[in-house]
Amino acid sequence: MAETSRGRRQPTLQDLAKVVGLTANTISRALNDRPGVSATTRALIKAEAERLGYVPNVHARSLVLGSRKTIGVIVSNISNPFFSDLVSEVELQAQHAGYTVLLLLSYESAERERDAIDRALRSGLDGLIAAPVQERSTAWTPVIKAGIPLVLVSRELPELGVDFYSTDNDAGIQLATDAVLARGAKDVVLLDEDMPFSTIRLRTEGFRHSLERHGLTFDPRNNVALVPPARSFRVSQSWHADDAYRVAADLLDRGRRPDAFVVGDDYYALGLYRALRERDIRIPEHVMVMGWGNLPFTRFMEPPLSTLLLPFEEVARRATRRLLDHIQGTADGRIVTERIVPELAIRASTTR
């Protein structure tokens, strides 16, 4: 078997042919979906290739011929402001190091993520930076088996044993919640997305910790309002203000009137503002609103939105440098996990 760039043994085409009992030419035709191989045989070969961790064609050639000087980035979609900024910074850092970037999108779909991973493997990339869908880590097993350097951002899969960089969602949401509590709030609702991501779980946990540190009771039925996962079926925009508007309007119309909202994204604040305005609930006199993300429009909202400045660029910068260290063989043997604490931007929406 061939030696990979990280010291693992990578099966060759000949190894796979020997295990299956067919010629290397037949194996190659099956893996590349060329004619002349039955559907049953093709399925058998692909299943065995996946079991062995075989990486076809292009990557194998690149190991022999040398680096292609290309980094892959797999994210959900670049309409998400975090991922658009992340991709831009990765591309900048890669360019400085003489690398190009191949962008692949998952659209929060496990199937599309598998397709993106397969394309990355076939493209002979030197390394990958990815924000996983998080449905299961097994999709990334072929990358690990192939010895391709992998760094995760934003969403963690600890069982993979790879480097991870992210905003500190727990600490950040505690900063946000502490800020409204320090300004007199006694009843706070977290408005966030209803998706099974580690980022959202950490924000919910941090929100609970903040309330409890201030002697307040946390009840998810009373203190958390979840916005339907529009991203699972609409891909043009990551978050939708109208979805948050409907959830907030329903909450208010049922008589729930907290004195502060902490939202999981600035887009949600847009919808929340409208729901409050339509019901003559004034910000910040009647209710304070704290955002998340410091998107450009927040300074122009009325009143200007207090929010969290997320370290998009720094996450990308550190992740890219770490990946390049792995590619160039200068990384130490540690598994690095870094969560960067965001900063508060206090504006009129929380100023009384």
N, C-alpha and C positions, 0 to 999 in steps of 0.2 A: 504493500500500500504506500501511497505517496505521503510525504511529510507536509503538514500544513504550516502556515506561518506562525501558529501559536504552539507548535509542538505536538499536536494531535495527529493520529494516523488517519488519513483520508483514503477511502476505498477508490480504486481506479476502475475504469471501464472494464478492464480485463478481470478484475476481482469480481465485479458484478456478473460478467458473462460466465465465469467459472461457477458461481453459486447457482445461477439459474439454469446452466447447462446449455446455453445458446452461444452463437458467435457474437463477437464484439460489434460486428456490423448490424446484426439484428437488434442488439441492445440499443445501439445509437439511433436506428430508425424508429424504434418504439418510443424512446424518450423524447424524440423531436417530432413525434406525430407524423411521420412520413408513411407513405403507403407500403404495402407488402408485409404487414404484420397484423394478425387477427386481433380483434378487440379483447378477447380473453387473454392472449399472450401479452398484449400491450399493458393490460391492467395488472397482470402478474409481475411484469418487469418493473412497472412504476411502484408497485407496493414494496417489492424487494429493495428497490433503490432508496425508497424513503426509510425503510427499516435499517439499512446499512449506513444511511447518511451520505449517500453518493451525490456529488454535485456535478452535473453534466457539463460537458463541452467547454464553454467560454471560461468559466472560473478555473477549471483544471488547466486550460492552456495558459491562463494568466499566471498561475503559480509557476509554470515552467519558464515563461517568457519574461516575467517580472511584473511589477506593479502597473496597473492601468491608470493610476493617479486619479481615481474616481471614488467619491464617497456617495453612498446612497442615503436618502432621508425619507422615512416613511411616516407620514402623519395623516390625520383624518381628512382635512381639507384646508386650503389656505385662506378661506374666508374667515376662519377663526383667527382673530387678531394675534393671539399668542403664537400660533403656528406660522403665520405669515412673517412675523418679526423674527421668529426662531430660524426659519429657512433663510431669510435674508442675511442674518448674522453668521449662520453656518457657511453660506456661500462665500461671504466676505473672508472669513477665517481660512476656509479651504483654498480660496484663490491666492491668498498671501503665501500659503504653503505649496502652491503649484498644483493643486488638485481641482478638479471640476466636481459638480454635484448633480446627481440624478435624483429627481423628485418623484416619489411614488405615493399615491393617495389611497387610503383605505375606506374613507367615507363612513367610518364607524361600523363597518361590516366585517365580520370574521372571515367571510368568504373572499372579499376583496383584499383583505389583509394577507390571506394565504397566497392569493395571486401576486400581490406585490412582493412578498417574500420570495416566491418562486422566480419572478422576473429578476429580482436582485441577485439571486444565486446564479441564474443563467447569464447575467451580465458581467460576471467576473469582477465585482466591486472589491475595493480594498477594505472597506469597512462600512458599518451602518450606524446611523443615529435614528432612533424610532420612538414614537409615542404609541404604545400598543393599544389595541382595542380592549384588551384585558378580559376577554371572555375565557381564554385559556392560554397558558404559556406554552403548550405543546406545539403551537404553530411555529415557534421560534427555535425548536429543537434542531431542525436541519442547519440553521445558521451556526448554532453552537457546535454541532458535530463537524461542520465543515471548517471550523477554526477561524471563521471570519470575525474580526473584532466587532463587537456590538456594544453600544452605549444607549441606555434608555433615558428619556426625558419625560417629565410631567407625570407619567403613570408608571407605577413600579410593579415589577414581577420579581420579588425577592428570590423565588425558587430557581431562577435562571443563573444567579450568581454572577451578574455583570454590573458594571458601573452605572450609577443613576444620579441624575441631576434634576432639580425641580425647585419651583417656588415652595416655601414652607407654608403650606395651606393651613395647617393647624395653628402655627404662631401668627400668621397673617389674619385669620378670622378672629383670633383672640384680640389682636390689636384693634380691629374694627369694632368688635363688640364692647371691649373695654372703653373705647372712645365714647360711644353713645351712653353707656352706663355712667361714666364719669361726668357726663353732661346732664344727668338727671333722669335718664330713662329707667323705668322699673318693669316694663313689659315689652319684650323684644321678640320679633318674628324674623326668622331666617327664610328668605325667599331664594331657593336654589333649584337646580335642574334635577330631574328624576332620572338619573342614569347611574349604572353600577360602576362608577370610576373611583379609584382610590383618592383622587383629588376631592371629590364631593364627600366621601366618607370622612376624610380628615377634617374638612371644613365643619361638618356637622359635629364631630367630636370636639373640635376646638371651641365651637360655639357653646356647646354644653358645658365644657370646662370653665369658660368665662362666666356664664351665668351662675354656676355653682360656687365659684370663687367669691362671687359677690352676694352669696346667700340667697340666690333665687332658685326656684324649682324649674327643672327642665322637663317638659312633657312634649314629645315629638308631635303629638296630635294638636297641641296648642301653640307650640313655638316654632314649628317648621311648616312651610308651605312649599310644595313641590310643583315645578312647572313641567308639563308633559314633554317627553323627549322628542322634540321636533326634528332633531338631527337624524333620527332613525329612518325618516322617510323624506326629508327635504334637505338638500345638500347645498343650496345656493347661499345660505347664511348659517353661521354656527348657532346663534341664539336669535330668538324672535321676541321683540318687544310686545307684539300683540298677544303672544302666549302668556307672558307675564301679566299683561293687562287683564286678561280674562280670569286668571287665578286670583289676582289681587282684588278685582271687582267682586268676585264671588265671596271671597273672604270678608271683605268690608260689608257686603250686603247681608251676610249672615250675622252681622253685629259684632264681628271681631275688630276691635279698634285698639291695637297696640300703640305705644307712644314712640316706638322706633322700629324701623326695618333695616336689616342688614341683608344685602342682596349678593348672590354669587356671581353676578356679572353686570357690568354697567348697562348693557342693553335691557336687562330686566328693570333697571331703574327708570328707563324711559316709559315703559308700560305702567309701572307703579305710579309714576308722577301723574299720568293721565287719569288713572283710576281715582287717585286722591283728589285731583283738581275737580273732577266731575261731581264729587260729593262734598265739595267745599271744605275739604280737610287741608289746612294750610301747612306748608313745610317752611321752617321747622317749628312754627308756633304750636301746632297740634301734634305733629309727628316728625321725628328725625329720620333721615334716610342716609345710609352709608353704602357706597358702591364697592366695586371690585374690578380693578383693571386699569383705571386712569386712561380710558379711551379719549381721543381728542375732543369729542363733542361734550364731555362732562363739564368743561369750564364754561360752556355756553348754555347749559341748562338753566332754568329759572325756578328756584335759585340754583347756583352752581353746586354741583354734586361733590360732597366729600367722598373720597375713594381711596383705594390702595394702589400704590405704584408697584406693579409687578416687575420682577427683574428678568424680563424676557431675554434681553441681550446677554446678560451675564450668564444665565443658564446655558444659552447656546454657545457662548465663548468657551466656557469651561468644558462642556461636553465635547466640543470639536477638538480642543487641545488635547483632551484625554484620549479621544479616538486616534488622533494623529500620533500620539505617543505609542499606542498599541501597534499601529500600522508600521511605524518606523522602528519598533523594537526597543524603545526607551522607557516604556512604562514599567513601574515596579509591580510586584505581585499582589498588591492590595486590591480588594474590591472597594471602590470608592462610592460612598453615598453622601451627597451634599444637598441640603435644602436651604435655600437662600431666603431670608426673612424680607418681606416687602416693607415699604414705607408708607406711612399715612400722609394723605394730602387733605387737610381739614379745610373745608369751604363752608359756604353759608347753609347748606342743607342740614348741618348738625350744630349750628352756632345759635345759641339762644341768649 
